[in-house]
Amino acid sequence: MKPVRLTLLAALFIASGTVLAHGDVKCQKHPKEEWKANAELQRKLEENGWQVRRMEKTDSCYEVYGKDPQGKRVEAFFDPKTFERVEPK
């Protein structure tokens, strides 16, 4: 039973770290009907040398997990209307 508790605690710790990791990122809010498809963003990134592992939608951004063109692991945020990268403040 003890390993299960440790696994659950580790999962909670990782999840809370992810939430804290992007607390400073603020994308401009656009109505959902103005958002471009996330598949279009993925295609654009891959054409520019990115390796996209996973994408998520936040309230105002697309969040991309993968590797940038230099091969560095990244968690990056993009404006869903313009696809401009949004950096933490």
C-alpha positions, -999 to +999 in steps of 0.1 A: +000+000+000+029+024+007+042+024-029+007+034-041+007+064-018+042+075-030+030+072-066+000+093-058+021+119-040+046+120-069+018+125-094+003+154-073+037+170-070+043+168-108+008+181-116+012+211-092+046+219-107+031+220-141+004+245-129+030+267-113+054+265-143+032+286-166+014+309-141+032+339-157+021+333-193-008+355-204-020+353-240-043+379-254-079+367-251-097+361-284-132+347-289-130+309-295-144+313-330-113+333-339-089+306-328-071+287-356-070+249-354-043+235-332-034+210-360-025+241-381-001+253-353+014+218-351+020+216-388+036+251-388+059+242-359+069+209-374+077+226-408+100+249-388+119+220-371+099+215-339+090+181-326+056+183-310+049+157-284+017+171-269-006+201-273-031+215-248-056+244-248-055+268-219-081+295-214-063+318-238-033+299-253-021+268-270+004+251-248+030+229-267+053+203-252+081+190-273+115+200-287+124+233-304+144+234-336+177+233-315+165+200-299+158+216-265+128+203-245+103+231-241+069+240-228+059+268-251+028+290-254+013+304-286-015+329-293-043+308-308-052+335-333-018+346-345+004+317-336+029+341-321+049+326-293+041+341-259+069+343-233+065+344-195+066+378-180 
